[in-house]
Amino acid sequence: MNITTLLDMAAEAFGERTAVVCGDSALSYAELRERAQAGAQAALASGARHVGFLDVTGPAAPVALFAAAYAGLPYVPLNFRLTPAELNELAARIAPAYLVAGPEFLPLLTPRADIQTIPRADFLALPAAEALPEPAEDPRAIAVQLFTSGTTGKPKAAILRHENLMSYIVGTVEFASAEEDDAIVVTVPPYHIAGISSVLSSTYACRRMVQLDGFDAAAWLAACRQHGVSNAFLVPTMLQRIVEHLQTSGEAPALPALRAIAYGGGKMPLATIERAMVLFPQVDFTNAYGLTETSSTIAVLGPDDHRAAAASRDPAVQQRLASVGRATMAVELQIRDEDGRVLGPNQPGLVFVRGAQVSGEYLAQGSLLDADGWFPTRDRGWLDGEGFLFLDGRADDVIVRGGENISPGEIEAVLLDHAAVADAAVVAMPDAQWGEGVAAAIVLKPGAQATESELQTLVKQRLRSSRVPQRILFKSALPYNETGKLLRRVLRQDFV
């Protein structure tokens, strides 16, 4: 199957229903399909082998995504926050390409004979397709190609095939499950897997997508009220800013239409989700954990799990509010040690996942799946006795102190238990004696106080002395990227 099936079904069943709203512009599902088919015709006529996209969130993003699928070409959204040199290097890697770009980003691209660029407005105004494209039905064809952040070298090109994406959507979304007045507000950038999965899942559900080309807490709240938003997806930093805005501005959290908020993409501070549940008691909260290589979500902490954990007095149940939930019905999860042995409950190790939606594949490196189809996520974590997954950071984040592996997550959990601590991150720092030492960056709650020795004592009481941060820096905020990932590499520079 091809992901165009999702749009075909929506357009044929509810063609008049609004698909996309952005500012003053809107497209129905029938119009979305017409624009996508026109884009496919133009891309094929250009002789391209990829459809590139360089722009902020807007109607052109879902049009380009489906246009690529109708044309049978991989869709490659580029990170508009990269430098011109980085953007041009990635553009060269997808040539020959048909590249849709926002007017502010076109000047960043060096003209090339093998890349046809088209401004966003012109792309959305293409004439209707003369002959409707017939997308290939090869489920193994590449649907989406996403470049990694490239923080440790050249960005890798992760690929998702049509069968991966279709398995994820059909396995997690019910067709036409959205009511006509349902709407989801989309704030994640189009080059992130969450942005792509949001378009695909909303299309299959026939839900209206309210697009914002950037995130601001006040603007998000205003958009929710204006458009009667029922659903939202946020990364942790976005939800944190909404909570902080409501607390500092005194604005009433009155969003009567809002029924569900899903969040993911990074670690959610416990205090933030607890406060959000108080501010929005009518909202169902869902923590969705997934990766680019898994076509998005593979584990979910659902609304009932949130409420049960918040109301329980059992510490084992309470702590599940800090988990990412249990595996979805479409995948299996395992925890393994460094030698590949499968571990039991409450034993920390490396997270592996298996399922039809899991690609685990890169353009040059090939598949990383093992002989039994398991993909190494490179995340560390553990499963409790009921199958709830707790993440403990990336495998590369492990601190090796004198040959002992130390997980930052266990130390961060202790630091976040302190009443004065709003956010905490633990990283490795150079140490002449031990090779690597433990360092921590702390953000205090407004008006709260804590000393370095006080926090060190807390860690020593709860964990072993080897876990005690030998240096603590107090900061106004921790560095996160736009999708909520903590930039530990930036923090490490503070301790060099």
Residue pairs with C-beta under 8 A, 6 or more apart in sequence:
1 137
1 139
1 162
1 163
1 166
2 69
2 72
2 135
2 136
2 137
2 139
2 141
2 143
2 162
2 166
3 65
3 66
3 69
3 143
3 162
3 165
3 166
3 169
3 200
4 36
4 66
4 69
4 70
4 135
5 166
6 166
6 169
6 200
6 203
6 204
7 29
7 32
7 33
7 36
7 66
7 203
8 33
9 175
9 204
10 17
10 19
10 29
10 176
10 203
10 204
10 206
11 29
11 30
11 32
11 33
13 176
13 206
14 29
14 176
14 206
15 28
15 29
15 30
15 33
16 28
16 29
16 30
17 28
17 29
17 180
17 206
17 208
18 26
18 27
18 28
18 29
18 208
19 27
19 28
19 29
19 31
19 32
19 62
19 203
19 208
19 209
20 26
20 27
20 32
20 59
20 62
20 208
20 209
20 211
21 183
21 208
21 209
21 210
21 211
21 227
22 57
22 58
22 59
22 210
22 211
22 212
22 213
25 59
27 35
27 59
27 63
29 203
29 206
32 62
32 63
32 66
32 203
33 66
34 128
34 129
35 59
35 63
35 67
35 124
35 126
36 62
36 63
36 65
36 66
36 67
36 69
36 70
37 67
37 70
37 128
37 129
37 132
37 133
38 67
38 126
38 127
38 128
38 129
39 51
39 63
39 64
39 66
39 67
39 68
39 70
39 71
39 100
39 123
39 126
40 67
40 68
40 69
40 70
40 71
40 129
40 133
40 135
41 71
41 126
41 129
41 130
41 131
41 133
42 67
42 98
42 118
42 123
42 126
43 51
43 67
43 68
43 71
43 73
43 98
44 71
44 73
44 133
46 96
46 98
46 116
47 96
48 73
48 96
48 97
48 98
48 116
49 73
49 74
49 94
49 96
49 97
50 68
50 73
50 74
50 75
50 76
50 94
50 95
50 96
50 97
50 98
50 145
51 64
51 67
51 68
51 71
51 73
51 74
51 75
51 76
51 97
51 98
51 99
51 100
52 76
52 77
52 78
52 91
52 94
52 97
52 98
52 99
52 100
52 115
53 60
53 61
53 64
53 65
53 75
53 76
53 77
53 78
53 99
53 100
53 101
53 190
53 191
54 77
54 78
54 80
54 87
54 99
54 100
54 101
54 102
54 105
54 108
54 109
55 61
55 80
55 100
55 101
55 102
55 105
55 120
55 190
56 80
56 102
56 189
56 190
56 213
56 214
57 186
57 187
57 188
57 189
57 190
57 195
57 211
57 212
57 213
58 102
58 120
58 211
58 213
59 124
59 211
60 100
60 102
60 120
60 123
60 124
61 77
61 190
61 195
61 199
61 211
62 199
62 203
62 209
63 123
63 124
64 75
64 77
64 100
64 123
65 75
65 144
65 196
65 199
65 200
68 74
68 75
68 143
69 75
69 135
69 143
69 162
70 133
70 135
71 133
71 135
72 133
72 135
72 136
72 141
73 98
74 142
74 143
74 144
74 145
74 159
75 143
75 144
75 145
76 94
76 97
76 144
76 145
76 146
76 147
77 146
77 190
77 191
77 195
77 196
78 87
78 90
78 91
78 147
78 191
79 87
79 147
79 149
79 189
79 191
80 87
80 102
80 105
80 189
80 191
81 482
82 90
84 108
84 109
84 110
86 150
87 105
87 108
87 109
88 108
88 109
88 110
90 147
90 155
91 97
91 99
91 109
91 112
91 115
92 112
93 157
94 145
95 112
95 114
95 115
96 114
96 115
97 114
97 115
97 116
98 115
98 116
98 118
99 109
99 115
99 116
99 117
99 118
100 117
100 118
100 120
100 123
101 109
101 117
101 118
101 119
101 120
102 119
102 120
103 119
103 120
103 121
106 117
106 119
109 115
109 117
111 117
138 162
139 161
139 162
139 163
139 166
140 161
140 162
140 163
141 161
141 162
142 159
142 160
142 161
142 162
143 160
143 161
143 162
143 164
143 165
144 159
144 160
144 165
144 196
145 157
145 158
145 159
145 160
145 363
146 157
146 158
146 159
146 160
146 191
146 193
146 196
146 292
147 155
147 156
147 157
147 158
147 191
148 155
148 156
148 157
148 158
148 292
149 155
149 481
150 156
151 489
156 362
156 363
156 364
156 365
157 362
157 363
157 364
158 292
158 293
158 359
158 361
158 362
158 363
159 359
159 361
159 362
159 363
160 193
160 292
160 293
160 295
160 359
161 359
161 361
163 356
164 295
164 356
164 357
164 358
164 359
165 197
165 200
165 295
165 357
167 295
167 330
167 355
167 356
167 357
168 197
168 200
168 294
168 295
168 296
168 297
168 330
168 357
169 197
169 200
169 201
169 204
170 204
171 328
171 329
171 330
171 356
171 357
172 201
172 297
172 328
172 330
173 201
173 204
173 205
174 205
175 204
175 205
175 206
176 205
176 206
177 205
177 206
178 202
178 205
178 206
178 207
178 208
179 230
181 228
181 230
181 257
182 205
182 207
182 208
182 230
182 231
183 207
183 208
183 209
183 210
183 227
183 228
183 229
183 230
183 231
183 257
184 198
184 202
184 207
184 208
184 209
184 210
184 229
184 230
184 231
184 232
184 233
185 210
185 212
185 220
185 223
185 224
185 227
185 229
185 231
185 232
186 195
186 198
186 199
186 202
186 209
186 210
186 211
186 212
186 233
187 212
187 214
187 215
187 220
187 232
187 233
187 234
187 238
188 194
188 195
188 198
188 233
188 235
188 265
188 483
189 195
189 482
189 483
190 196
192 265
192 483
193 290
193 291
193 292
193 295
193 296
194 233
194 235
194 264
194 265
194 296
194 483
196 296
197 290
197 295
197 296
197 297
198 209
198 233
199 209
202 208
202 209
207 231
208 227
210 223
210 227
210 229
212 219
212 220
212 223
215 238
215 241
215 482
217 238
217 241
217 242
217 244
217 245
217 246
218 245
218 249
218 251
220 238
220 242
221 242
221 245
221 246
221 251
221 255
223 229
224 232
224 255
224 257
224 258
225 254
225 255
228 257
229 255
229 257
229 258
230 257
230 258
230 259
230 260
231 258
231 259
231 260
231 261
231 262
232 258
232 260
232 261
232 262
233 261
233 262
233 263
233 264
233 288
234 242
234 261
234 262
234 263
235 263
235 264
235 265
235 266
235 482
235 483
235 484
236 263
236 265
236 266
236 267
236 268
236 269
236 272
236 480
236 484
237 266
237 480
237 484
238 484
239 261
239 263
239 268
239 272
239 273
239 276
240 269
240 272
242 276
243 272
243 275
243 276
243 279
245 251
246 253
246 279
247 275
253 279
253 280
255 280
255 283
258 280
258 282
258 283
259 282
259 283
259 284
260 283
260 284
260 285
260 286
260 303
261 276
261 280
261 283
261 284
261 285
261 286
262 285
262 286
262 287
262 288
263 273
263 285
263 286
263 287
263 288
264 287
264 288
264 289
264 290
264 297
264 324
264 484
265 483
265 484
265 485
266 480
266 483
266 484
266 485
266 486
267 391
267 486
268 287
269 416
269 422
269 423
270 321
270 322
270 416
271 416
271 422
271 445
273 285
273 287
273 306
273 321
274 310
274 321
276 283
276 285
277 283
277 285
277 306
277 307
277 310
284 302
284 303
284 306
285 303
285 306
286 300
286 301
286 302
286 303
286 306
287 300
287 301
287 306
287 323
287 324
287 325
288 296
288 297
288 299
288 300
288 324
289 297
289 298
289 299
289 300
289 324
289 325
289 389
289 391
290 296
290 297
290 298
290 299
291 298
291 377
293 358
293 359
293 360
293 361
293 368
293 375
293 377
294 331
294 353
294 355
294 357
294 358
294 359
294 360
294 375
294 377
295 357
295 358
295 359
296 357
297 328
298 327
298 328
298 330
298 331
298 333
298 353
298 355
298 357
298 358
299 324
299 325
299 326
299 327
299 328
299 331
299 333
299 389
300 324
300 325
300 326
300 328
301 320
301 321
301 323
301 324
301 325
301 326
301 388
302 325
305 320
305 325
305 388
306 321
308 317
308 320
309 317
309 318
309 319
309 320
309 321
310 321
312 318
316 384
319 390
320 384
320 388
322 390
322 413
323 384
323 388
323 389
323 390
323 391
324 389
324 390
324 391
325 388
325 389
326 386
326 387
326 388
326 389
327 333
327 353
327 387
327 389
330 355
330 356
330 357
331 353
331 354
331 355
331 357
331 358
332 353
332 354
332 355
333 351
333 352
333 353
333 383
333 387
333 389
334 342
334 351
334 352
334 353
334 354
334 374
335 342
335 343
335 347
335 348
335 349
335 350
335 351
335 352
335 381
335 382
335 383
336 342
336 343
336 349
336 350
336 352
337 343
337 347
337 349
337 350
338 349
338 350
343 349
343 382
345 382
345 383
345 384
345 385
346 382
346 383
346 384
346 385
347 382
348 380
348 381
348 382
348 392
348 407
349 380
349 381
349 382
350 376
350 377
350 378
350 379
350 380
350 395
351 376
351 377
351 379
351 380
351 381
351 389
351 391
352 374
352 375
352 376
352 377
353 374
353 375
353 377
354 372
354 373
354 374
354 375
358 369
358 373
358 375
360 367
360 368
360 369
360 375
361 367
361 368
361 369
362 368
368 375
368 376
369 375
370 376
378 394
378 395
378 396
379 391
379 392
379 393
379 394
379 395
380 391
380 392
380 393
380 394
380 395
380 397
380 398
380 407
380 409
381 389
381 390
381 391
381 392
382 389
382 390
382 392
383 389
383 390
384 390
391 409
392 407
392 408
392 409
392 410
393 407
393 408
393 409
397 407
397 408
397 427
397 488
398 405
398 406
398 407
398 408
399 405
399 406
399 407
399 408
399 426
399 427
399 428
399 436
399 437
399 438
400 406
400 428
400 435
400 436
401 431
401 434
401 435
401 436
401 437
401 438
401 466
402 433
402 434
402 435
402 466
404 466
406 438
406 466
406 467
408 425
408 426
408 427
408 488
409 426
410 463
410 467
411 426
411 438
411 440
411 459
411 463
411 467
411 469
412 424
412 425
412 426
412 440
414 458
414 459
414 462
414 463
415 421
415 424
415 426
415 440
415 442
415 455
415 458
415 459
416 423
416 424
417 458
417 462
418 450
418 454
418 455
418 458
419 445
419 448
420 444
420 445
420 448
420 449
420 450
421 442
421 443
421 444
421 445
421 448
421 450
421 455
422 443
422 444
422 445
422 448
423 442
423 443
423 477
423 478
424 440
424 441
424 442
424 443
425 440
425 441
425 478
425 486
425 488
425 491
426 438
426 439
426 440
426 441
426 469
427 439
427 440
427 441
427 488
427 491
427 492
427 495
428 436
428 437
428 438
428 439
428 492
429 436
429 437
429 438
429 439
429 470
429 471
429 492
429 495
429 496
430 436
430 437
430 495
430 496
431 437
431 470
437 470
437 471
438 466
438 467
438 468
438 469
438 470
439 469
439 470
439 471
439 472
439 473
439 494
439 495
440 455
440 469
440 471
440 472
440 473
441 472
441 473
441 474
441 475
441 478
441 491
441 494
442 450
442 455
442 472
442 473
442 474
442 475
443 474
443 475
443 476
443 477
443 478
444 450
444 474
452 472
455 469
455 472
456 468
456 469
456 472
459 467
459 468
459 469
460 467
460 468
471 495
473 494
473 495
478 486
478 491
479 486
479 487
479 490
479 491
480 486
480 487
481 487
